[in-house]
Amino acid sequence: MEVKIHLSWKKLLKTEFEKEYFLKLIDFVKYEYTSNVIYPPGPLIFNAFNQTPLDQVKVVILGQDPYHGQGQAHGLAFSVHDGVPLPPSLKNIFKELKSDVGMDLPESGNLTKWAQQGVFLLNSVLTVRKSTPGSHAKKGWETFTDYVIKVLSDNKGHLVFLLWGNYAITKENLIDENKHLILKAPHPSPFSADRGFFGCKHFSKTNVYLNKYNISTINW
């Protein structure tokens, strides 16, 4: 399985790709694709890295692992393909957007337009077995994506990190809060959105921060 990843990331992550844990991870993932139904499709595993080159990253939204239903996952956290019904968490993200910035609710849950503006939609685990959430957890992906978060924190300035839910908030220690803005809220899942995701105003706060540092804002 060929790893397709934007050259800017490839250069930065070259040494990580050569580490023993990552080689074992790739062997595991390759085997899984031959023996089970795995999401997203192989060429889209690193879609977040391809849609948002390193020099364009302004905002980081952290997810946990990909959607595990047919046709949903395409390598961007929280995003689904055009024509796919909106998952509950994404519906709530759009509700908060409407409340926060007055944006009409989109018909499509495809967040590629965010990614192409510099919103890095990173899942902590990049693959999953069909209908089995968490099935590729603790296989090495977390080590890799933790490194990516730390590299972003160390090598960039004035990023906005949106940490939604307890799992994402555990990544806070990887980020230098003196250089970046960290915004935390409960997960947008229907189980927790009412506990503080609704009303968090992360989208407007993100743009206020970017504007403060003369960085072009996100058209959500």
Residue pairs with C-beta under 8 A, 6 or more apart in sequence:
1 26
1 29
1 30
1 33
1 42
3 17
3 26
3 45
3 46
4 43
4 46
4 50
5 13
5 46
5 49
5 50
6 46
6 49
6 50
6 53
6 54
8 53
8 54
8 55
9 46
9 49
9 53
9 54
10 17
12 54
12 151
12 155
13 147
13 148
13 151
16 22
16 144
16 147
21 140
21 143
21 144
22 140
22 143
22 144
24 140
25 139
25 140
25 141
25 144
28 136
28 139
28 140
29 38
29 45
29 127
29 136
29 139
32 38
32 127
32 129
32 136
33 42
36 129
36 130
37 129
37 130
38 127
38 128
38 129
38 130
38 136
39 66
39 67
39 68
39 69
39 70
39 72
39 73
39 127
39 128
39 129
39 130
40 47
40 66
40 73
40 74
40 75
40 127
41 74
44 73
44 74
44 75
45 75
45 126
45 127
46 75
46 126
47 74
47 75
47 76
47 115
48 75
48 76
48 77
48 115
48 120
48 121
48 122
48 123
50 75
51 76
51 112
51 115
51 116
51 121
52 115
52 116
52 118
52 119
52 120
52 121
56 118
57 118
57 120
57 152
57 156
57 159
58 117
58 118
58 119
58 159
58 160
58 210
58 215
58 216
58 218
59 118
59 119
59 120
59 159
59 160
59 161
59 162
59 206
59 210
59 218
60 119
60 120
60 122
60 149
60 152
60 159
60 160
60 161
60 162
61 77
61 78
61 119
61 120
61 121
61 122
61 162
61 164
62 77
62 122
62 123
62 124
62 149
62 161
62 162
62 163
62 164
62 168
62 171
63 77
63 78
63 121
63 122
63 123
63 124
63 168
64 123
64 124
64 125
64 165
64 167
64 168
65 123
65 124
65 125
65 126
65 127
65 128
65 133
65 134
65 136
65 137
66 72
66 73
66 75
66 123
66 125
66 126
66 127
66 128
67 73
67 80
67 87
67 128
68 128
68 129
68 130
68 131
68 132
68 133
68 135
69 130
69 131
70 130
71 80
71 81
71 84
72 80
72 81
72 84
72 87
73 80
73 128
74 80
74 81
74 110
75 126
76 111
76 112
76 115
76 121
77 121
77 122
77 123
78 87
78 89
78 90
78 93
78 111
78 121
78 188
79 90
79 109
79 110
79 111
79 112
79 114
79 115
79 121
80 86
80 87
80 90
80 109
80 110
81 110
82 108
82 110
83 108
84 109
85 109
86 94
86 109
87 109
88 189
88 190
89 187
89 188
89 189
89 190
89 193
90 109
90 188
92 188
92 189
92 190
92 193
92 197
92 198
93 188
94 103
94 105
94 106
94 109
95 105
95 198
96 188
96 193
96 197
96 198
96 199
96 200
96 201
96 202
96 203
97 103
97 203
97 220
98 104
98 105
99 198
99 199
100 201
100 202
100 203
100 204
101 203
101 204
101 220
103 220
111 119
111 121
113 219
114 121
114 218
114 220
115 121
117 216
117 218
117 219
118 216
118 218
119 218
120 152
122 145
122 148
122 149
123 145
124 141
124 142
124 145
124 146
124 167
124 168
124 171
125 134
125 136
125 137
125 139
125 141
125 142
125 145
126 136
126 141
126 144
126 145
127 136
127 141
128 134
128 135
128 136
129 135
129 136
146 171
146 174
149 161
149 171
149 174
149 175
150 174
150 175
152 159
153 159
153 174
153 175
153 176
153 179
153 180
154 176
156 179
156 180
157 179
157 180
158 179
158 180
158 181
158 209
158 210
158 213
158 215
159 179
159 180
159 181
160 180
160 181
160 183
160 205
160 206
160 209
160 210
161 175
161 180
161 181
161 182
161 183
162 168
162 183
162 185
162 202
162 206
163 169
163 171
163 172
163 182
163 183
163 184
163 185
164 184
164 185
164 186
164 187
164 188
164 197
165 186
165 187
165 188
165 189
165 192
166 187
167 187
168 187
169 184
172 182
172 184
175 182
181 205
181 206
181 209
183 200
183 202
183 205
183 206
185 196
185 197
185 200
185 202
186 192
186 193
186 195
186 196
186 197
187 193
187 197
188 197
203 218
203 220
206 217
206 218
207 217
207 218
210 216
210 217
210 218
211 217
